[in-house]
Amino acid sequence: MYKPNEETVSPRAASLTGPRTQLKRHPERGAHDRAALEAIIDAAPICHVAFCVDGEAIALPTAHARVDDNIYLHGAVANRMLRSLRDAGRASATFTLVDGFVLARTAFHHSMNFRSAVVFGTVEEVADPAEKVFALHALIEHMAEGRMAELQPPSSAELASTLLLRLSIEEASAKVRQGPPLDAPADYALDIWAGVIPVEMRAGAPVRDARARPELLLARSAAARAARDGQEVVEQRHGEFLLSSEPSRIQFELVQRFLAEESYWARGIGAESLRIALQHSLCFGIYLGAQQVAFARVVSDRSRFSYLCDVFVVAEQRGRGLGRTLIDFVMAHPSVRGTRRMLLGTRDAHPFYERVGFRRDAHGRFMERIVESPG
């Protein structure tokens, strides 16, 4: 693996501020230390790079990755932006994270909470094949840590068709605005609601490519990236079956048909009603090849209470222990196992649920499972 030549790297200064990055407006919002700057660059999924073509100023978004004092950019060898940056030999890049909409008492004082950074530096083309692989590794890992270990190395043809640039961080600064509205003193008496609407960029549950073989387990890198933002997706094999909590695997038509036509608890349920319910639930399935054979969902606050419902195994797969396998899988899910109280409703499956720790209530219609916790 390529490593930057430490002998040619100058000592890293604590601050990179220069004449082009001195903050004139709201200098108190400046964050000039290296750690603050790098945290913004690394958290931003993309950057905007400014360049000039035929006398026209253009700024375009692009993926990036920072390694020490360098920012790597990549694209096709014919990419106009990259070719212009390479020929100019200088560039600036900006990085922005929006954290909230700030609603003040007057239009004049509306703002945004944000973290931003601007970088100026020298641009050079990366010609060394080893550094190219190193830079592509950094770019992929910026999206999903651990992903490169799951992939085949880039081919020589792919490397030849990729233009990679190295933007050195020579001068930079960061700016941060956080907190409530800053109205004029006289305006605080106005009877107008003011505050902040938080904004978050979060990863959702992975959506698998429909062309991927159904027996392939979710990539660890994709699961880890989603889990960082609270989207725990778990998959495991059980003999010839695959157990999964990946929402995109759910075969909606099968689930809707079973519940509407074969269940007693959701008979006649419409597609739109079920679609809304599934969007606000943790969904679980068992699959045999490309076919879903079992389903369950949980409505949960992921802390104290959860409700298990819509559990079924298709008729042709019953009697193989899949019901118990499914419930055990549901109970072990990180967003379920931590809940203190789980409730379910059943008319005829009390003995089954008693074997997994549920007890009947006084009326026998509902069952609950309580996990003692000091919290």
MIMAR-397501 format. One record per residue (C-alpha): residue number from 1; residue in one letter; x, y, z. Coordinates in steps of 0.05 Angstrom, whole numbers, plus 32768, in hexadecimal, padded with zeros to 4 digits. Example, Ala and Ser with C-alpha at 12.3 -4.5 7.8 and 13.67 -1.06 7.14 Angstrom:
// residues 2
   pos   code      u      v      w
     1      a   80F6   7FA6   809C
     2      s   8111   7FEB   808F
This chain:
// residues 375
   pos   code      u      v      w
     1      m   8000   8000   8000
     2      y   801A   8045   7FEE
     3      k   802C   8073   8028
     4      p   803C   80BE   8023
     5      n   8087   80CB   8025
     6      e   8091   80E6   806B
     7      e   80D4   8104   8059
     8      t   80B3   8134   8029
     9      v   807A   8149   8057
    10      s   8086   8189   807B
    11      p   8073   818F   80C5
    12      r   8029   8199   80CE
    13      a   8018   81DD   80EB
    14      a   7FE1   81E3   811E
    15      s   7FBE   8219   80F5
    16      l   7FB8   8222   80AA
    17      t   7F9B   8267   80A9
    18      g   7FB6   8298   8076
    19      p   7FA3   82DA   8054
    20      r   7F6E   82B8   8029
    21      t   7F4C   8296   8063
    22      q   7F49   82CE   8096
    23      l   7F00   82D5   80AC
    24      k   7EE7   831C   80A4
    25      r   7E9F   8311   80B8
    26      h   7E90   82EE   80FB
    27      p   7ED9   82DC   8108
    28      e   7EC2   82C0   814B
    29      r   7EA5   8286   8124
    30      g   7EE8   8273   8108
    31      a   7F07   8231   8119
    32      h   7F4F   8234   8102
    33      d   7F6E   81F8   8125
    34      r   7F7F   81BC   80FA
    35      a   7F54   818B   8121
    36      a   7F14   81B3   8116
    37      l   7F24   81BC   80CC
    38      e   7F32   8173   80C0
    39      a   7EF4   815D   80E5
    40      i   7EC8   8186   80B6
    41      i   7EEC   816E   8077
    42      d   7EE7   8125   808E
    43      a   7E9D   812A   80A1
    44      a   7E88   814A   8060
    45      p   7E71   8117   802C
    46      i   7E84   8145   7FF2
    47      c   7EA8   8186   7FE5
    48      h   7E9E   81BD   7FB2
    49      v   7EDA   81CE   7F87
    50      a   7EE2   8211   7F63
    51      f   7F03   8216   7F1F
    52      c   7F02   8241   7EE1
    53      v   7EF4   822B   7E99
    54      d   7EF5   825C   7E5E
    55      g   7EF0   8297   7E8E
    56      e   7EB3   827A   7EB2
    57      a   7EB6   826C   7EFC
    58      i   7E98   8229   7F0F
    59      a   7E90   8202   7F50
    60      l   7E7D   81B9   7F4F
    61      p   7E71   8184   7F85
    62      t   7E9D   8148   7F87
    63      a   7EB2   810F   7FB5
    64      h   7EF2   8117   7FDC
    65      a   7F1F   80F7   8010
    66      r   7F52   8118   803D
    67      v   7F94   80F6   804E
    68      d   7FBF   8121   807C
    69      d   7FCA   8163   8057
    70      n   7FAF   814B   8014
    71      i   7F69   8147   7FF7
    72      y   7F5F   8115   7FBF
    73      l   7F2D   8121   7F87
    74      h   7F1E   80F1   7F4F
    75      g   7EF6   80E8   7F0F
    76      a   7EFB   80D3   7EC6
    77      v   7F39   80E8   7E9F
    78      a   7F0C   8115   7E75
    79      n   7EED   8138   7EB1
    80      r   7EEE   8182   7EA1
    81      m   7EF3   8199   7EE9
    82      l   7F2D   816C   7EFA
    83      r   7F53   817D   7EBA
    84      s   7F49   81C8   7EC7
    85      l   7F61   81C1   7F0F
    86      r   7F9E   8199   7EF9
    87      d   7FB0   81CC   7EC4
    88      a   7FA7   8207   7EF3
    89      g   7FD0   81E7   7F2A
    90      r   7FA8   820B   7F60
    91      a   7F63   8200   7F7D
    92      s   7F35   820F   7FB7
    93      a   7F02   81E0   7FD5
    94      t   7EC9   81EC   8006
    95      f   7EA8   81BB   8036
    96      t   7E64   81C9   8056
    97      l   7E3A   81A5   808A
    98      v   7DF5   81C2   809B
    99      d   7DE0   81B4   80E3
   100      g   7DA0   81DC   80E9
   101      f   7D72   8212   80CE
   102      v   7D72   824E   80FE
   103      l   7D2D   8270   8100
   104      a   7D32   82B4   8120
   105      r   7CFE   82E7   8134
   106      t   7D0D   8311   80F7
   107      a   7D1E   82FD   80B0
   108      f   7D60   8324   80B5
   109      h   7D7C   82F6   80EB
   110      h   7D69   82B3   80CD
   111      s   7DA7   8288   80C3
   112      m   7DC2   8241   80C2
   113      n   7DEB   8219   80F3
   114      f   7E25   81FE   80CB
   115      r   7E6D   81E6   80C8
   116      s   7E95   81F9   808C
   117      a   7EDD   81FA   8074
   118      v   7F03   8217   8039
   119      v   7F45   81FD   8020
   120      f   7F78   821C   7FF0
   121      g   7FB3   81F6   7FD3
   122      t   7FDC   81DA   7F9A
   123      v   7FBE   81A6   7F6C
   124      e   7FE7   816D   7F4E
   125      e   7FD4   8131   7F25
   126      v   7FE1   80EE   7F47
   127      a   8009   80C5   7F15
   128      d   8027   808F   7F42
   129      p   7FFA   8051   7F3B
   130      a   8007   803F   7F84
   131      e   7FF0   8083   7F9C
   132      k   7FB4   807E   7F6E
   133      v   7F9F   803E   7F91
   134      f   7FAC   805E   7FD4
   135      a   7F81   809B   7FC2
   136      l   7F48   8071   7FA7
   137      h   7F4A   8048   7FE7
   138      a   7F43   8088   800F
   139      l   7F09   80A1   7FE4
   140      i   7EE2   8060   7FEB
   141      e   7EF0   805B   8036
   142      h   7ED6   80A3   803E
   143      m   7E92   8089   8028
   144      a   7E92   8047   804F
   145      e   7ECB   8031   807B
   146      g   7EE2   7FEB   806D
   147      r   7EC4   7FE9   8027
   148      m   7F06   7FE1   8001
   149      a   7F14   7FA0   8025
   150      e   7ED5   7F84   8005
   151      l   7EE8   7F98   7FBE
   152      q   7F17   7F80   7F88
   153      p   7F53   7FAF   7F7D
   154      p   7F4B   7FE1   7F44
   155      s   7F63   7FC6   7F02
   156      s   7F9A   7FE8   7ED9
   157      a   7F65   7FFD   7EA7
   158      e   7F3A   801D   7EDD
   159      l   7F77   8042   7EF9
   160      a   7F89   805B   7EB3
   161      s   7F43   8076   7EA8
   162      t   7F42   809C   7EEB
   163      l   7F5F   80E1   7EF4
   164      l   7F75   80ED   7F3C
   165      l   7F8A   812F   7F59
   166      r   7FAC   8141   7F9A
   167      l   7F98   8184   7FB8
   168      s   7FC9   8199   7FEE
   169      i   7FAC   81BD   802B
   170      e   7FD9   81FA   802D
   171      e   7FA9   822D   8049
   172      a   7F65   8221   8069
   173      s   7F34   8237   809C
   174      a   7EF2   821F   80BA
   175      k   7EB4   8244   80D0
   176      v   7E7E   822A   80FF
   177      r   7E3B   8247   8114
   178      q   7E14   8224   814B
   179      g   7DDE   8237   817B
   180      p   7D9B   825C   817D
   181      p   7D85   829A   8155
   182      l   7DAB   82DA   8164
   183      d   7D74   830F   815F
   184      a   7D7C   8358   816D
   185      p   7D70   8366   81B7
   186      a   7D2F   838C   81A9
   187      d   7D13   8352   8180
   188      y   7D14   831F   81BA
   189      a   7CD4   833E   81D2
   190      l   7CB0   832B   8191
   191      d   7C7B   82F5   819A
   192      i   7C98   82CB   8162
   193      w   7CB1   8283   8168
   194      a   7CFB   827D   815D
   195      g   7D2B   8243   8162
   196      v   7D53   8210   813A
   197      i   7D3C   81D8   810D
   198      p   7D74   81A4   8111
   199      v   7D8D   8186   80D0
   200      e   7DB1   8144   80CC
   201      m   7DCF   811C   8094
   202      r   7DC6   80D3   80A7
   203      a   7DD1   8091   8084
   204      g   7D92   8068   807B
   205      a   7D8B   801D   8078
   206      p   7DB2   8000   803D
   207      v   7D8A   7FF2   7FFD
   208      r   7DA6   7FB6   7FD8
   209      d   7DB0   7FB5   7F8D
   210      a   7D78   7F8A   7F70
   211      r   7DAC   7F69   7F43
   212      a   7DD4   7F4F   7F7F
   213      r   7DCD   7F05   7F8D
   214      p   7D99   7EFF   7FC5
   215      e   7DC5   7ED0   7FEF
   216      l   7DFB   7F05   7FF6
   217      l   7DFF   7F21   803D
   218      l   7DFF   7F6C   8048
   219      a   7E46   7F87   8042
   220      r   7E66   7F95   8086
   221      s   7E7A   7FDB   806E
   222      a   7E33   7FEC   805B
   223      a   7E17   7FD1   809D
   224      a   7E4C   7FF7   80C5
   225      r   7E3F   8038   809F
   226      a   7DF4   8033   80AC
   227      a   7DFE   801F   80F4
   228      r   7E26   805F   8101
   229      d   7DE5   8085   80F6
   230      g   7DB8   8057   811D
   231      q   7DA2   8029   80E4
   232      e   7DB3   7FE4   80FE
   233      v   7DAC   7FB1   80C7
   234      v   7DBD   7F69   80D8
   235      e   7DC2   7F2C   80AB
   236      q   7DD6   7EE4   80B9
   237      r   7DD0   7E9F   809B
   238      h   7DA7   7E67   80B9
   239      g   7DB4   7E28   8092
   240      e   7D98   7E33   804C
   241      f   7D72   7E71   8064
   242      l   7D87   7EB9   806A
   243      l   7D6E   7EE5   80A4
   244      s   7D6E   7F30   8098
   245      s   7D55   7F72   80B4
   246      e   7D66   7F96   8074
   247      p   7D27   7FBC   805F
   248      s   7D35   7FB9   8015
   249      r   7D31   7F6D   8016
   250      i   7CE8   7F6D   802D
   251      q   7CBB   7F53   7FF5
   252      f   7C82   7F83   8000
   253      e   7C4F   7F61   7FD4
   254      l   7C58   7F1E   7FF8
   255      v   7C51   7F3E   803C
   256      q   7C15   7F67   8029
   257      r   7BF2   7F2C   8008
   258      f   7BFD   7EFF   8045
   259      l   7BE5   7F32   8077
   260      a   7BA9   7F48   804E
   261      e   7B92   7F02   803A
   262      e   7BAD   7ECF   806D
   263      s   7BB5   7EF2   80AF
   264      y   7B7C   7EFE   80E0
   265      w   7B9C   7F3C   8100
   266      a   7BA7   7F66   80C1
   267      r   7B75   7F49   8090
   268      g   7B65   7F79   8058
   269      i   7B9F   7FA8   8066
   270      g   7BAD   7FD6   802B
   271      a   7BF0   7FDF   800A
   272      e   7BF8   8028   801D
   273      s   7BE6   801C   8066
   274      l   7C18   7FE3   806A
   275      r   7C4E   800B   8046
   276      i   7C49   8042   807A
   277      a   7C4C   800F   80B3
   278      l   7C8A   7FEE   8097
   279      q   7CAD   8031   808E
   280      h   7CA6   803E   80D8
   281      s   7CB9   7FF8   80EF
   282      l   7CF5   7FCB   80F5
   283      c   7CE8   7F94   80C1
   284      f   7D05   7F4E   80C2
   285      g   7D03   7F16   8090
   286      i   7D1B   7ECF   8081
   287      y   7D2E   7EBF   8039
   288      l   7D3A   7E7F   8012
   289      g   7D60   7E95   7FD4
   290      a   7D39   7ECE   7FB6
   291      q   7CF8   7EBC   7FD9
   292      q   7CE1   7EDA   801C
   293      v   7CC4   7EA4   8048
   294      a   7CB8   7EC8   808B
   295      f   7CAB   7F0E   80A5
   296      a   7CA6   7F35   80E6
   297      r   7CA8   7F7E   80F9
   298      v   7CB4   7FA5   8139
   299      v   7C9C   7FEA   814D
   300      s   7CCD   8003   8181
   301      d   7CE6   8040   81A6
   302      r   7D28   8019   81A8
   303      s   7D2F   8025   81F2
   304      r   7CF5   8010   821F
   305      f   7CBC   7FF4   81F4
   306      s   7CB2   7FCC   81B5
   307      y   7C77   7FAA   8194
   308      l   7C80   7F6A   816B
   309      c   7C4D   7F5F   8134
   310      d   7C3C   7F42   80EF
   311      v   7C64   7F03   80FB
   312      f   7C59   7ECC   80C8
   313      v   7C7B   7E92   80A3
   314      v   7C60   7E80   805F
   315      a   7C39   7E3F   805E
   316      e   7C6A   7E15   8037
   317      q   7CA3   7E23   8068
   318      r   7C7E   7E16   80A9
   319      g   7C94   7DDF   80D8
   320      r   7CDE   7DEC   80CE
   321      g   7CE9   7E17   810B
   322      l   7CED   7E58   80E4
   323      g   7CBD   7E7B   8112
   324      r   7CEA   7E72   814E
   325      t   7D27   7E83   8124
   326      l   7D07   7EC3   810D
   327      i   7CF2   7ED9   8154
   328      d   7D37   7ECA   816F
   329      f   7D55   7EF4   8137
   330      v   7D25   7F2D   8146
   331      m   7D34   7F2B   8191
   332      a   7D7F   7F2E   8184
   333      h   7D7C   7F6C   8158
   334      p   7DA1   7FA7   8179
   335      s   7D65   7FD4   8175
   336      v   7D37   7FA0   8196
   337      r   7D60   7F7C   81CA
   338      g   7D6A   7FBB   81F3
   339      t   7D1F   7FC9   81FC
   340      r   7D06   7FB8   8242
   341      r   7CBE   7FA5   822F
   342      m   7CA5   7F83   81F0
   343      l   7C5B   7F79   81E1
   344      l   7C37   7F50   81AD
   345      g   7BF0   7F3B   819E
   346      t   7BDA   7EF5   818B
   347      r   7B9B   7ECB   818A
   348      d   7BB8   7E85   8183
   349      a   7C04   7E84   818A
   350      h   7C0C   7E8C   81D5
   351      p   7C34   7E4B   81E0
   352      f   7C65   7E5E   81A9
   353      y   7C74   7EA3   81C7
   354      e   7C77   7E87   820E
   355      r   7CB3   7E5E   81F7
   356      v   7CD9   7E9E   81E6
   357      g   7CCA   7EC2   8228
   358      f   7C86   7EE3   821E
   359      r   7C4E   7EDF   8252
   360      r   7C04   7EE7   8248
   361      d   7BE0   7F23   8265
   362      a   7BA1   7F1D   828F
   363      h   7B74   7F1C   8252
   364      g   7B9F   7EED   8228
   365      r   7B9C   7F1A   81EA
   366      f   7BE0   7F39   81F4
   367      m   7C22   7F1D   820B
   368      e   7C5F   7F42   8226
   369      r   7CA8   7F34   8231
   370      i   7CCC   7F5E   8266
   371      v   7D17   7F62   826D
   372      e   7D2B   7F7A   82B1
   373      s   7D5A   7FB5   82AD
   374      p   7D74   7FE5   82E2
   375      g   7D67   801E   82B2
